[in-house]
Amino acid sequence: MALYFIATVYYYGMIAVSVYFFIMAVVNILEMRKKTVPPGLKTGPLVSVLIPCRDEEENIERCLASLLDQSYETYEILVIDDNSTDNTLSIINRMAKKNQRLRVYRGKPLPPDWYGKPFALQQLSAYARGDIILCTDADTVHAPTSVSWAVTNLETNRCDFISGYVGQILKSLGERITVPVMFFLTGFIIPTFLNSLVKSGYFSAAVGQYIVIKKEVFTNIGGFTAFKKKTSEDVYMARHVKQQGYKTEFLDITGQVQCRMYRGYYSGLEGIGKNIYDFLGKKPAILIGIALLIFLFFALPFPLLIWGILFNSPFLSHLIAVHLLFTLTWLVLFIGRSIPWYNCLLWPAMYFNLLFMVLWSFYRTVSHKGFFWKGRVVN
């Protein structure tokens, strides 16, 4: 009898969680779209577009070509080659000779108390002449209105910092079950409208593929120095900006920027895995608690459904309801992110993969094996 009571509480708890996820997915997408305005400005404050590059010969030409073809008139592009071992620098130099808007810099050797990307951006910021800084990645491709979008939304929302979800290109199965991990918190767990209502920085979010910040604010917070050895420096930057009393927004950028973050499963595991434990503050108790919740309320429902069908569980209807709600939640998310809808059917694999990534991130960090990224080991 006691076991039946525990099972009843658990299954109703799963339904409550899945209902909450679905509601939050809808609310968060509507919130982002309500605040996101279409690009309209053709000129205005000078924008400094900062791009850190390390071994990006496959991507950088496409990225720069898109950024050199913008409808917004007053902007500059600053690129730093972070000691690449391939042809990245020669490609950038070739393009810079043909366009005076593009300036190229060589990165200094990486100090031991910094990670590569924040150090590269910190160096670039010293050369930025603009009133607005737009940080983006070398593997992004921008619509002709991308820079205009940044200025328009910064001014319309009267904020100091903007980031959001860019359009993600997913090709392999490994990418389809790995990259969507980044949607969890701001997708359906944390109500994004609390960012405007609560002063705590923990309700701020960012994606490093596209960050817009006023130069004055960037200078006042000390640039990247407060999170110079963070693999998830984008999230820590959003939190820090908010904690310093500035206004941040998390908006829908899918129509302005496209990006294929990773090539296959392992690169996604390495790229996202290096951020997970760091994002949790490298606190074992928090990670263990998160892993347990993921197992109970994300991963376990699917094998329980199989068990329920095979053995005619009295809670089969509860499990079916949970699975329908999870599928609808991911359907809403993927439609909102302009990702093909059928990827929503992969959510059981995503959840099991998330559990594995959390544990793997913990193991690689505490074992000091670290993560091999861009030819460097980060831990």
N, C-alpha and C positions, 0 to 999 in steps of 0.2 A: 504493500500500500504506500509506504514512504517513497519507494522507487518510482511508482506511478505518479505520485505528487511532484517529485523532482522533475520527471520527464515532462509533465504537463506545464510546469513553470518554464522549463527550458524552451519547449516548442512555442508557447505563447510569447516568450521573450524573443525568439527568432522572428516571429511575425511582426512584433512591435519594431524590432530593429530594421527589418526589411521595408516596412511602411515608412519609417523615418527616412531611410536612405532614398526611397523613391520621391518623397515630398521634397527633401533637400535638393535632389538633383534638379527637379523642376524649378524650385525657388531660386537656386543659385544661378541657373542659366538665365532666368528672367531678370534677376538682379543685374547680372553682367550686361545683358543686352539693353536694359533700361538706361544704364549709365554710359554705355558706349555710343559715341556719336560718329557719324561718317566724316571722313576727312574733307575739309573745305578750304583751309587757308593755303594760299599760294606763296605768301611771303610773311615775314615776321621776325621773331628773335632768331639769331644765329644758332643753329644746331650743330653740335660736334658729334659725329657718329664714330664711336670707338670700336675697333675690331681687333681682338687678340688672335694671333695665328701661330699655330705650331703644327707642322707637318700636315698642311691642309691643301696640298697641290691638287687634289681631286675636287675641291669645293670652292676655293677662294675666287677663281675667275668668275664663276657663275654668280657668286654673292656680290662681288664688286660691280659687275656689269649691271645687276639689278639696282644697286644703290646709286650708281652714276646716272641712272635714268629716272629721276624723280621730278614730280610736278612742283614740289616746293623748291623755291629758288635760293634761299639763304641757308646753306648748310655746307659743312666740310666733312671729309672722310679721313680719319686717322687710323692707320693700320700699323701694328707692331709685329715684327717677326720674332717670335719667342724661341730663338735658337733652333730653328727647324733643321732637320737632317735631310729634307727632300728639296724639291724645286719651288717651294712656296715663295721664297724671297725673290727669285728671278721673275716669277709670274707677276708679283705685285709691282716690282720695279718697271717691268715692261708696260703695265697698264698705267702707272703713274706718269711715265714719260708722255703719254697721250692725253692726260687730263690733269690740269693744275689743281682741281678740287681735291685730288687724292694726294695725301702725304704719307711717307713711309718712314718707319723708325726701326732700328735694330734694338732688340731687347738686351738688357744687362744679364749677366749670369745670375741664376736664381739663388737668393740668400737662403740659408737653412731654416729661417723662421717665417718663410712665406711659402704659399702654394703658387703654382704657375699662373693660373688665370687671374686671380686678384692682383698679383704683382705686375703682370703685363698691363692690366687696365689702370693700375695706379701710376705706372710710368706714362702711359698715354695721356692720362688726365692732365698731366703737367703741361702738355702742349695744346690742350683744348682751348680755343678762343671763344667758344659759344656760351650763350646764357643757358642753354639746355644741353645735357649730355644724353646721348642715346647709345647704350651698350648693346651690341648684338654679336652673334656668333658667326664664325666663318662658314658654317655649313647651312646658313639660312639663305633663302631667296625672297626678295622683297617685291611687293607690288609697287607700281610707280607712285602710289599715294602713301607709302609707309611713313615717310618723314612728316608729311602733312598731317597724317593721322596722329602722330605723337604730339605735335604742337596743338592741334585742334582739341584733342581730348584733355591735355594738360590744362589748357586755358578754360575750356568749357566746364570741367569738373572742379576747377579752382583748387587743384591739388599740387603736391610737390614731388610725387613719385608715382609712376605707373608701371605695372607689369601685367602679365596675363598669359593666356594660352595662345600660342601660335598654332598654325595648322600643321599637324603631324602626318608625315608620310610613312605608312607602315606597309612593308612589302613581304617580308618573310613571316612565317608562323612565329618564330622566336621573337620578332619585334612586336607582333600583335598581342602576345601574352606578357610582354615586359614593359613596353613604353607606357601603356595605360595606367601603370602603377602610380604615375605622377598625377593622375586625376583624382585619386582617392580623397584626400583631405578637402580640397576646395571643390571637388565634384559633388560629394554627397555626405560628408561627415561634418565639416564645420560650416555653419551658416555664414556666407560671405558678407551678408548685410551687417553683421556685427563689427566688421572692420570700421564702419562709419559711426557706430554707436558706442563702441568700447575702446578705451584708451590703451588697453594692453596690446603690446606688439605681437602677441601670439595669434591674433586674428588677422595679421597681415601675411600676405603671400607674394611670391615672386617666382618667375621662371627666367633664368639667366639668358635665354635666347633673345629676350627683348625687354630691356629696362630703360625707362625714361626718368631722369631726375634733373631738377634744377641745379645749375652749377653752384649757386650760392649754398644750397642745401648740402650738396656733395662736399663742398669745402668745409662747411660748418661741422659735419659729422666726422671729418678726418679722412674722407675717402674710404678706402678699403682697409685701413690700418686696424680697425676694431675687429675685423674678421679675416685677417690676412692668412690664417692657416685653417681655413674652413673649406671643406669640399662643397658644401652647400652654402656658399657665400651669398648667393642671390637671396635666399630666404632670410639669412641673418641680417642682410642689408635692409630688407623691408622691415623687419622687426626693429632694427636699430633706428631707422628713420622715424618710425611711428613712436618709439619710446622717447625720442628727442622732441616730440611735440609737433611733428609735421604730419600732413595728411597724405595717406597712401590710397591707391585704388588698384583693384584687380579686375581687368576688363577682358573683353573678347577681341583678340587680335587675329583670329583665324583667317580673316579675309585679306590681311595685309602681309603676312609672313608665312612661308612654308619651310619645313625643315624635315629632313630624314636624319634623325639623331644618331642612329646606330645601323650597322650592317650585320644583321643576324643576332642570334640569341646571346652568344658569349659577350660580344661588345656591349650589348644592353645590360647584361648582368653586371659587368665590370663598371660601366658608366653610372648606372643607377645605384648599384650596390655600395659604391664608395660613399654615397651621400646618406644612406639610411641611418646608420648608427650615429653619424655625425649630426644629422638632423635631430635625433633624439637626445642630443647633448652628451652622447657617450656615457649614458647612465644605465648600468645593467638591469636594475630593478624595473625601470620604465620599459626597456626592451623586452624583458621576460613577460611583463604584463601585456604589452602590445601583441607579442607572439601568441599568448594564450587566448586573447580575444579574437585574433585572426583565425586561430584554429577552431574555436567554438562557434563563431558566428559568421565566418566567411567560408572556410574550407570544409568543415564537417557536414553542412547541410546536403551537399551533393552525394557523398557515399551513403548518408542516411536515407536519401530518397531511393537509391538503388536497393538498399536493405528493406525499406518500407514496401516497395513494390514486390520484392521477392517473397517477403514473409507477411504480407498483408497487415502492416502496422496500423494500430488504431489512430495514429497521428499522420497517416498518409495525406489526408486533405490539408493539414497544416504545412507539410513539406511541399506539396504542390503549390500552395499559395506563396510560400517563401520563394520558390524557384521562379514563379511567374513575376513576382515583384522585383527580384534581382535582375531578371532578363529585361524587364521594362526600364529599370533604372539605367542599365548600361545602354539600352536602346536610346533613351533620352540623351545620355551623355555623348554618345557617338554621333547622333544627329546634330547635337549642339556644337560638336567639335569638327563637323564636316568630315567625319570618318565613316566609311561604308557601314551601313546599319547591321549587316550580318555578323560583324565582329562581336556583337553583344552575346552571341551564342557561345563564345569562348570564355565566359566569366568563370566557370569552375576551374579551368586551367590557370587563369589569371590569379585566382585566390590561392591556389596551391603554390604557384610560382612566387607570389608575394611572401608567403610564409617561409619558403626556402630562401628567398633573398634577404629577409630580415635576419634569419639565423646565420646565413653565409656572411653577411656584412659584419655581424658581431664576431664571428670566428676569425675572419681575415684581419679584423682590427686588433682584437685582444691577443692574437697569436703573433702580431707584429709582422705578418707576411705582407700586409697592405694590399694595394690595388695598383696594377700596372696600367697607367693611363698616359697617353701621348709620350711614350718613351721614358716615363718617370714613375717611380713608386711613391704613392701617397698613402698615408696611414692615419 
